[in-house]
């Protein structure tokens, strides 16, 4: 699959996940609101590491703070663009299109960082809402990148497309 095709496939998966969250949310809200306070407290405790967070050592908490998803991560934007440049060797209009892709990627990462919660919500409804906002931000980010990626890809020769299509996909932090 081509890089633009992979981005579209990812967007389809995120859209399906967001649709699922929106389907589940009303039922979860009704269920949660039907619980008494003691039941809500027990249900809240089922969350991801909720109990463990309160028992973290100060150093672990400092490490967690340093790794927040909202923190700037130049590796998400610079390294992929540098890798593309090294593999494709763009020139002329290609370089201009890659610059536009770089700008779109930076803007997309900023949107994603802005959608990061400062902390994990304590209630299941809060966690689901945070998940919904994060998925929406992912779709907005993809919508920013897709046209620039399509434009860049269209400027490439068949040989460059072949190299771009087979670039190893590296997961960033």
Biotite code that builds the C-alpha atoms (Angstrom):
import biotite.structure as struc

atoms = struc.array([
    struc.Atom([0.000, 0.000, 0.000], chain_id="A", res_id=1, res_name="UNK", atom_name="CA", element="C"),
    struc.Atom([1.225, 3.502, -0.754], chain_id="A", res_id=2, res_name="UNK", atom_name="CA", element="C"),
    struc.Atom([1.825, 6.033, 2.052], chain_id="A", res_id=3, res_name="UNK", atom_name="CA", element="C"),
    struc.Atom([-1.294, 8.016, 1.064], chain_id="A", res_id=4, res_name="UNK", atom_name="CA", element="C"),
    struc.Atom([-3.228, 4.728, 1.023], chain_id="A", res_id=5, res_name="UNK", atom_name="CA", element="C"),
    struc.Atom([-1.886, 3.775, 4.457], chain_id="A", res_id=6, res_name="UNK", atom_name="CA", element="C"),
    struc.Atom([-2.981, 7.139, 5.844], chain_id="A", res_id=7, res_name="UNK", atom_name="CA", element="C"),
    struc.Atom([-6.472, 6.638, 4.379], chain_id="A", res_id=8, res_name="UNK", atom_name="CA", element="C"),
    struc.Atom([-6.655, 3.126, 5.860], chain_id="A", res_id=9, res_name="UNK", atom_name="CA", element="C"),
    struc.Atom([-5.587, 4.471, 9.255], chain_id="A", res_id=10, res_name="UNK", atom_name="CA", element="C"),
    struc.Atom([-8.194, 7.208, 8.978], chain_id="A", res_id=11, res_name="UNK", atom_name="CA", element="C"),
    struc.Atom([-10.867, 4.595, 8.224], chain_id="A", res_id=12, res_name="UNK", atom_name="CA", element="C"),
    struc.Atom([-9.843, 2.587, 11.313], chain_id="A", res_id=13, res_name="UNK", atom_name="CA", element="C"),
    struc.Atom([-9.888, 5.681, 13.529], chain_id="A", res_id=14, res_name="UNK", atom_name="CA", element="C"),
    struc.Atom([-13.291, 6.671, 12.131], chain_id="A", res_id=15, res_name="UNK", atom_name="CA", element="C"),
    struc.Atom([-14.648, 3.193, 12.893], chain_id="A", res_id=16, res_name="UNK", atom_name="CA", element="C"),
    struc.Atom([-13.240, 3.377, 16.423], chain_id="A", res_id=17, res_name="UNK", atom_name="CA", element="C"),
    struc.Atom([-14.772, 6.814, 16.955], chain_id="A", res_id=18, res_name="UNK", atom_name="CA", element="C"),
    struc.Atom([-18.119, 5.517, 15.673], chain_id="A", res_id=19, res_name="UNK", atom_name="CA", element="C"),
    struc.Atom([-17.900, 2.640, 18.158], chain_id="A", res_id=20, res_name="UNK", atom_name="CA", element="C"),
    struc.Atom([-17.144, 5.036, 21.023], chain_id="A", res_id=21, res_name="UNK", atom_name="CA", element="C"),
    struc.Atom([-20.161, 7.140, 20.054], chain_id="A", res_id=22, res_name="UNK", atom_name="CA", element="C"),
    struc.Atom([-22.358, 4.032, 19.962], chain_id="A", res_id=23, res_name="UNK", atom_name="CA", element="C"),
    struc.Atom([-21.181, 2.827, 23.373], chain_id="A", res_id=24, res_name="UNK", atom_name="CA", element="C"),
    struc.Atom([-21.245, 6.190, 25.134], chain_id="A", res_id=25, res_name="UNK", atom_name="CA", element="C"),
    struc.Atom([-25.033, 6.606, 25.659], chain_id="A", res_id=26, res_name="UNK", atom_name="CA", element="C"),
    struc.Atom([-25.365, 3.078, 27.065], chain_id="A", res_id=27, res_name="UNK", atom_name="CA", element="C"),
    struc.Atom([-22.375, 3.596, 29.355], chain_id="A", res_id=28, res_name="UNK", atom_name="CA", element="C"),
    struc.Atom([-23.807, 6.914, 30.547], chain_id="A", res_id=29, res_name="UNK", atom_name="CA", element="C"),
    struc.Atom([-27.172, 5.310, 31.328], chain_id="A", res_id=30, res_name="UNK", atom_name="CA", element="C"),
    struc.Atom([-25.502, 2.427, 33.140], chain_id="A", res_id=31, res_name="UNK", atom_name="CA", element="C"),
    struc.Atom([-23.111, 4.650, 35.102], chain_id="A", res_id=32, res_name="UNK", atom_name="CA", element="C"),
    struc.Atom([-25.879, 7.056, 36.114], chain_id="A", res_id=33, res_name="UNK", atom_name="CA", element="C"),
    struc.Atom([-27.969, 4.124, 37.385], chain_id="A", res_id=34, res_name="UNK", atom_name="CA", element="C"),
    struc.Atom([-25.266, 3.157, 39.912], chain_id="A", res_id=35, res_name="UNK", atom_name="CA", element="C"),
    struc.Atom([-25.193, 4.282, 43.522], chain_id="A", res_id=36, res_name="UNK", atom_name="CA", element="C"),
    struc.Atom([-22.108, 6.097, 44.878], chain_id="A", res_id=37, res_name="UNK", atom_name="CA", element="C"),
    struc.Atom([-20.462, 2.930, 46.205], chain_id="A", res_id=38, res_name="UNK", atom_name="CA", element="C"),
    struc.Atom([-20.946, 1.124, 42.895], chain_id="A", res_id=39, res_name="UNK", atom_name="CA", element="C"),
    struc.Atom([-19.601, 4.136, 40.996], chain_id="A", res_id=40, res_name="UNK", atom_name="CA", element="C"),
    struc.Atom([-16.493, 4.157, 43.205], chain_id="A", res_id=41, res_name="UNK", atom_name="CA", element="C"),
    struc.Atom([-15.868, 0.458, 42.509], chain_id="A", res_id=42, res_name="UNK", atom_name="CA", element="C"),
    struc.Atom([-16.496, 0.936, 38.784], chain_id="A", res_id=43, res_name="UNK", atom_name="CA", element="C"),
    struc.Atom([-14.124, 3.923, 38.711], chain_id="A", res_id=44, res_name="UNK", atom_name="CA", element="C"),
    struc.Atom([-11.431, 1.765, 40.315], chain_id="A", res_id=45, res_name="UNK", atom_name="CA", element="C"),
    struc.Atom([-11.545, -0.624, 37.326], chain_id="A", res_id=46, res_name="UNK", atom_name="CA", element="C"),
    struc.Atom([-9.740, 1.969, 35.236], chain_id="A", res_id=47, res_name="UNK", atom_name="CA", element="C"),
    struc.Atom([-6.250, 1.644, 33.814], chain_id="A", res_id=48, res_name="UNK", atom_name="CA", element="C"),
    struc.Atom([-3.790, 1.768, 36.717], chain_id="A", res_id=49, res_name="UNK", atom_name="CA", element="C"),
    struc.Atom([-5.981, 4.202, 38.703], chain_id="A", res_id=50, res_name="UNK", atom_name="CA", element="C"),
    struc.Atom([-4.943, 2.638, 41.992], chain_id="A", res_id=51, res_name="UNK", atom_name="CA", element="C"),
    struc.Atom([-1.302, 2.382, 40.951], chain_id="A", res_id=52, res_name="UNK", atom_name="CA", element="C"),
    struc.Atom([-1.072, 6.079, 40.032], chain_id="A", res_id=53, res_name="UNK", atom_name="CA", element="C"),
    struc.Atom([-1.775, 7.154, 43.594], chain_id="A", res_id=54, res_name="UNK", atom_name="CA", element="C"),
    struc.Atom([1.008, 4.868, 44.872], chain_id="A", res_id=55, res_name="UNK", atom_name="CA", element="C"),
    struc.Atom([3.727, 5.935, 42.413], chain_id="A", res_id=56, res_name="UNK", atom_name="CA", element="C"),
    struc.Atom([7.084, 6.970, 43.788], chain_id="A", res_id=57, res_name="UNK", atom_name="CA", element="C"),
    struc.Atom([8.060, 10.618, 43.210], chain_id="A", res_id=58, res_name="UNK", atom_name="CA", element="C"),
    struc.Atom([10.692, 9.606, 40.606], chain_id="A", res_id=59, res_name="UNK", atom_name="CA", element="C"),
    struc.Atom([8.185, 7.465, 38.693], chain_id="A", res_id=60, res_name="UNK", atom_name="CA", element="C"),
    struc.Atom([5.731, 10.357, 38.758], chain_id="A", res_id=61, res_name="UNK", atom_name="CA", element="C"),
    struc.Atom([8.425, 12.711, 37.425], chain_id="A", res_id=62, res_name="UNK", atom_name="CA", element="C"),
    struc.Atom([9.171, 10.246, 34.603], chain_id="A", res_id=63, res_name="UNK", atom_name="CA", element="C"),
    struc.Atom([5.453, 10.006, 33.816], chain_id="A", res_id=64, res_name="UNK", atom_name="CA", element="C"),
    struc.Atom([5.212, 13.809, 33.721], chain_id="A", res_id=65, res_name="UNK", atom_name="CA", element="C"),
    struc.Atom([8.188, 13.950, 31.329], chain_id="A", res_id=66, res_name="UNK", atom_name="CA", element="C"),
    struc.Atom([6.527, 11.482, 28.952], chain_id="A", res_id=67, res_name="UNK", atom_name="CA", element="C"),
    struc.Atom([3.130, 13.162, 28.672], chain_id="A", res_id=68, res_name="UNK", atom_name="CA", element="C"),
    struc.Atom([1.626, 12.950, 25.233], chain_id="A", res_id=69, res_name="UNK", atom_name="CA", element="C"),
    struc.Atom([1.119, 16.733, 25.085], chain_id="A", res_id=70, res_name="UNK", atom_name="CA", element="C"),
    struc.Atom([4.825, 17.462, 25.398], chain_id="A", res_id=71, res_name="UNK", atom_name="CA", element="C"),
    struc.Atom([6.587, 18.634, 22.229], chain_id="A", res_id=72, res_name="UNK", atom_name="CA", element="C"),
    struc.Atom([8.074, 15.781, 20.220], chain_id="A", res_id=73, res_name="UNK", atom_name="CA", element="C"),
    struc.Atom([10.181, 16.990, 17.343], chain_id="A", res_id=74, res_name="UNK", atom_name="CA", element="C"),
    struc.Atom([10.863, 13.345, 16.479], chain_id="A", res_id=75, res_name="UNK", atom_name="CA", element="C"),
    struc.Atom([7.275, 13.051, 15.261], chain_id="A", res_id=76, res_name="UNK", atom_name="CA", element="C"),
    struc.Atom([7.817, 15.707, 12.635], chain_id="A", res_id=77, res_name="UNK", atom_name="CA", element="C"),
    struc.Atom([11.486, 16.169, 11.813], chain_id="A", res_id=78, res_name="UNK", atom_name="CA", element="C"),
    struc.Atom([12.729, 12.584, 11.644], chain_id="A", res_id=79, res_name="UNK", atom_name="CA", element="C"),
    struc.Atom([10.108, 11.298, 9.184], chain_id="A", res_id=80, res_name="UNK", atom_name="CA", element="C"),
    struc.Atom([10.628, 14.291, 6.883], chain_id="A", res_id=81, res_name="UNK", atom_name="CA", element="C"),
    struc.Atom([14.405, 13.858, 7.079], chain_id="A", res_id=82, res_name="UNK", atom_name="CA", element="C"),
    struc.Atom([14.040, 10.144, 6.264], chain_id="A", res_id=83, res_name="UNK", atom_name="CA", element="C"),
    struc.Atom([11.811, 10.946, 3.277], chain_id="A", res_id=84, res_name="UNK", atom_name="CA", element="C"),
    struc.Atom([14.336, 13.514, 2.069], chain_id="A", res_id=85, res_name="UNK", atom_name="CA", element="C"),
    struc.Atom([17.203, 11.023, 2.407], chain_id="A", res_id=86, res_name="UNK", atom_name="CA", element="C"),
    struc.Atom([15.349, 8.281, 0.508], chain_id="A", res_id=87, res_name="UNK", atom_name="CA", element="C"),
    struc.Atom([13.587, 10.357, -2.164], chain_id="A", res_id=88, res_name="UNK", atom_name="CA", element="C"),
    struc.Atom([16.121, 13.189, -2.785], chain_id="A", res_id=89, res_name="UNK", atom_name="CA", element="C"),
    struc.Atom([13.389, 15.665, -3.765], chain_id="A", res_id=90, res_name="UNK", atom_name="CA", element="C"),
    struc.Atom([14.161, 18.575, -6.073], chain_id="A", res_id=91, res_name="UNK", atom_name="CA", element="C"),
    struc.Atom([12.256, 21.596, -7.356], chain_id="A", res_id=92, res_name="UNK", atom_name="CA", element="C"),
    struc.Atom([8.480, 21.208, -7.009], chain_id="A", res_id=93, res_name="UNK", atom_name="CA", element="C"),
    struc.Atom([9.027, 18.021, -5.006], chain_id="A", res_id=94, res_name="UNK", atom_name="CA", element="C"),
    struc.Atom([11.015, 19.956, -2.397], chain_id="A", res_id=95, res_name="UNK", atom_name="CA", element="C"),
    struc.Atom([8.257, 22.578, -2.218], chain_id="A", res_id=96, res_name="UNK", atom_name="CA", element="C"),
    struc.Atom([5.624, 19.857, -1.803], chain_id="A", res_id=97, res_name="UNK", atom_name="CA", element="C"),
    struc.Atom([7.732, 18.176, 0.904], chain_id="A", res_id=98, res_name="UNK", atom_name="CA", element="C"),
    struc.Atom([7.983, 21.521, 2.720], chain_id="A", res_id=99, res_name="UNK", atom_name="CA", element="C"),
    struc.Atom([4.170, 21.770, 2.626], chain_id="A", res_id=100, res_name="UNK", atom_name="CA", element="C"),
    struc.Atom([3.948, 18.213, 3.953], chain_id="A", res_id=101, res_name="UNK", atom_name="CA", element="C"),
    struc.Atom([6.347, 19.133, 6.745], chain_id="A", res_id=102, res_name="UNK", atom_name="CA", element="C"),
    struc.Atom([4.240, 22.163, 7.692], chain_id="A", res_id=103, res_name="UNK", atom_name="CA", element="C"),
    struc.Atom([1.035, 20.093, 7.626], chain_id="A", res_id=104, res_name="UNK", atom_name="CA", element="C"),
    struc.Atom([2.690, 17.430, 9.768], chain_id="A", res_id=105, res_name="UNK", atom_name="CA", element="C"),
    struc.Atom([3.824, 20.026, 12.314], chain_id="A", res_id=106, res_name="UNK", atom_name="CA", element="C"),
    struc.Atom([0.314, 21.457, 12.494], chain_id="A", res_id=107, res_name="UNK", atom_name="CA", element="C"),
    struc.Atom([-1.172, 17.961, 12.848], chain_id="A", res_id=108, res_name="UNK", atom_name="CA", element="C"),
    struc.Atom([1.188, 17.090, 15.701], chain_id="A", res_id=109, res_name="UNK", atom_name="CA", element="C"),
    struc.Atom([0.257, 20.332, 17.459], chain_id="A", res_id=110, res_name="UNK", atom_name="CA", element="C"),
    struc.Atom([-3.437, 19.385, 17.182], chain_id="A", res_id=111, res_name="UNK", atom_name="CA", element="C"),
    struc.Atom([-2.692, 15.959, 18.617], chain_id="A", res_id=112, res_name="UNK", atom_name="CA", element="C"),
    struc.Atom([-0.678, 17.425, 21.474], chain_id="A", res_id=113, res_name="UNK", atom_name="CA", element="C"),
    struc.Atom([-3.451, 19.912, 22.270], chain_id="A", res_id=114, res_name="UNK", atom_name="CA", element="C"),
    struc.Atom([-5.919, 17.021, 22.557], chain_id="A", res_id=115, res_name="UNK", atom_name="CA", element="C"),
    struc.Atom([-3.801, 15.154, 25.104], chain_id="A", res_id=116, res_name="UNK", atom_name="CA", element="C"),
    struc.Atom([-5.386, 15.000, 28.534], chain_id="A", res_id=117, res_name="UNK", atom_name="CA", element="C"),
    struc.Atom([-3.210, 16.310, 31.364], chain_id="A", res_id=118, res_name="UNK", atom_name="CA", element="C"),
    struc.Atom([-4.133, 13.256, 33.385], chain_id="A", res_id=119, res_name="UNK", atom_name="CA", element="C"),
    struc.Atom([-6.233, 10.126, 33.024], chain_id="A", res_id=120, res_name="UNK", atom_name="CA", element="C"),
    struc.Atom([-9.810, 10.899, 34.072], chain_id="A", res_id=121, res_name="UNK", atom_name="CA", element="C"),
    struc.Atom([-10.971, 8.914, 37.096], chain_id="A", res_id=122, res_name="UNK", atom_name="CA", element="C"),
    struc.Atom([-14.391, 7.914, 35.782], chain_id="A", res_id=123, res_name="UNK", atom_name="CA", element="C"),
    struc.Atom([-15.165, 5.599, 32.866], chain_id="A", res_id=124, res_name="UNK", atom_name="CA", element="C"),
    struc.Atom([-17.281, 8.355, 31.307], chain_id="A", res_id=125, res_name="UNK", atom_name="CA", element="C"),
    struc.Atom([-14.400, 10.802, 31.596], chain_id="A", res_id=126, res_name="UNK", atom_name="CA", element="C"),
    struc.Atom([-11.991, 8.304, 30.049], chain_id="A", res_id=127, res_name="UNK", atom_name="CA", element="C"),
    struc.Atom([-14.395, 7.625, 27.189], chain_id="A", res_id=128, res_name="UNK", atom_name="CA", element="C"),
    struc.Atom([-14.831, 11.361, 26.602], chain_id="A", res_id=129, res_name="UNK", atom_name="CA", element="C"),
    struc.Atom([-11.051, 11.851, 26.569], chain_id="A", res_id=130, res_name="UNK", atom_name="CA", element="C"),
    struc.Atom([-10.765, 8.961, 24.112], chain_id="A", res_id=131, res_name="UNK", atom_name="CA", element="C"),
    struc.Atom([-13.409, 10.517, 21.872], chain_id="A", res_id=132, res_name="UNK", atom_name="CA", element="C"),
    struc.Atom([-11.608, 13.878, 21.868], chain_id="A", res_id=133, res_name="UNK", atom_name="CA", element="C"),
    struc.Atom([-8.293, 12.191, 21.089], chain_id="A", res_id=134, res_name="UNK", atom_name="CA", element="C"),
    struc.Atom([-9.820, 10.218, 18.196], chain_id="A", res_id=135, res_name="UNK", atom_name="CA", element="C"),
    struc.Atom([-11.414, 13.398, 16.821], chain_id="A", res_id=136, res_name="UNK", atom_name="CA", element="C"),
    struc.Atom([-8.005, 15.110, 16.991], chain_id="A", res_id=137, res_name="UNK", atom_name="CA", element="C"),
    struc.Atom([-6.453, 12.174, 15.145], chain_id="A", res_id=138, res_name="UNK", atom_name="CA", element="C"),
    struc.Atom([-8.995, 12.558, 12.357], chain_id="A", res_id=139, res_name="UNK", atom_name="CA", element="C"),
    struc.Atom([-8.395, 16.304, 12.173], chain_id="A", res_id=140, res_name="UNK", atom_name="CA", element="C"),
    struc.Atom([-4.645, 15.704, 12.056], chain_id="A", res_id=141, res_name="UNK", atom_name="CA", element="C"),
    struc.Atom([-5.022, 13.156, 9.275], chain_id="A", res_id=142, res_name="UNK", atom_name="CA", element="C"),
    struc.Atom([-7.235, 15.591, 7.364], chain_id="A", res_id=143, res_name="UNK", atom_name="CA", element="C"),
    struc.Atom([-4.451, 18.183, 7.584], chain_id="A", res_id=144, res_name="UNK", atom_name="CA", element="C"),
    struc.Atom([-1.758, 15.797, 6.370], chain_id="A", res_id=145, res_name="UNK", atom_name="CA", element="C"),
    struc.Atom([-3.657, 13.878, 3.660], chain_id="A", res_id=146, res_name="UNK", atom_name="CA", element="C"),
    struc.Atom([-3.846, 16.646, 0.999], chain_id="A", res_id=147, res_name="UNK", atom_name="CA", element="C"),
    struc.Atom([-0.184, 17.572, 1.472], chain_id="A", res_id=148, res_name="UNK", atom_name="CA", element="C"),
    struc.Atom([0.859, 13.922, 1.329], chain_id="A", res_id=149, res_name="UNK", atom_name="CA", element="C"),
    struc.Atom([-1.235, 13.365, -1.797], chain_id="A", res_id=150, res_name="UNK", atom_name="CA", element="C"),
    struc.Atom([0.302, 16.452, -3.437], chain_id="A", res_id=151, res_name="UNK", atom_name="CA", element="C"),
    struc.Atom([3.855, 15.390, -2.541], chain_id="A", res_id=152, res_name="UNK", atom_name="CA", element="C"),
    struc.Atom([3.257, 11.835, -3.725], chain_id="A", res_id=153, res_name="UNK", atom_name="CA", element="C"),
    struc.Atom([1.871, 13.090, -7.053], chain_id="A", res_id=154, res_name="UNK", atom_name="CA", element="C"),
    struc.Atom([5.137, 14.943, -7.757], chain_id="A", res_id=155, res_name="UNK", atom_name="CA", element="C"),
    struc.Atom([7.269, 11.795, -7.430], chain_id="A", res_id=156, res_name="UNK", atom_name="CA", element="C"),
    struc.Atom([8.614, 9.735, -10.299], chain_id="A", res_id=157, res_name="UNK", atom_name="CA", element="C"),
    struc.Atom([7.736, 6.035, -10.441], chain_id="A", res_id=158, res_name="UNK", atom_name="CA", element="C"),
    struc.Atom([11.174, 5.149, -9.056], chain_id="A", res_id=159, res_name="UNK", atom_name="CA", element="C"),
    struc.Atom([10.763, 7.601, -6.166], chain_id="A", res_id=160, res_name="UNK", atom_name="CA", element="C"),
    struc.Atom([7.278, 6.276, -5.450], chain_id="A", res_id=161, res_name="UNK", atom_name="CA", element="C"),
    struc.Atom([8.676, 2.749, -5.304], chain_id="A", res_id=162, res_name="UNK", atom_name="CA", element="C"),
    struc.Atom([11.336, 3.849, -2.778], chain_id="A", res_id=163, res_name="UNK", atom_name="CA", element="C"),
    struc.Atom([8.767, 5.826, -0.760], chain_id="A", res_id=164, res_name="UNK", atom_name="CA", element="C"),
    struc.Atom([6.307, 2.917, -0.767], chain_id="A", res_id=165, res_name="UNK", atom_name="CA", element="C"),
    struc.Atom([8.911, 0.569, 0.665], chain_id="A", res_id=166, res_name="UNK", atom_name="CA", element="C"),
    struc.Atom([10.393, 2.892, 3.281], chain_id="A", res_id=167, res_name="UNK", atom_name="CA", element="C"),
    struc.Atom([10.382, 1.093, 6.635], chain_id="A", res_id=168, res_name="UNK", atom_name="CA", element="C"),
    struc.Atom([7.620, 2.314, 8.893], chain_id="A", res_id=169, res_name="UNK", atom_name="CA", element="C"),
    struc.Atom([9.187, 3.381, 12.175], chain_id="A", res_id=170, res_name="UNK", atom_name="CA", element="C"),
    struc.Atom([6.969, 3.972, 15.191], chain_id="A", res_id=171, res_name="UNK", atom_name="CA", element="C"),
    struc.Atom([7.886, 7.229, 16.927], chain_id="A", res_id=172, res_name="UNK", atom_name="CA", element="C"),
    struc.Atom([7.337, 8.117, 20.527], chain_id="A", res_id=173, res_name="UNK", atom_name="CA", element="C"),
])
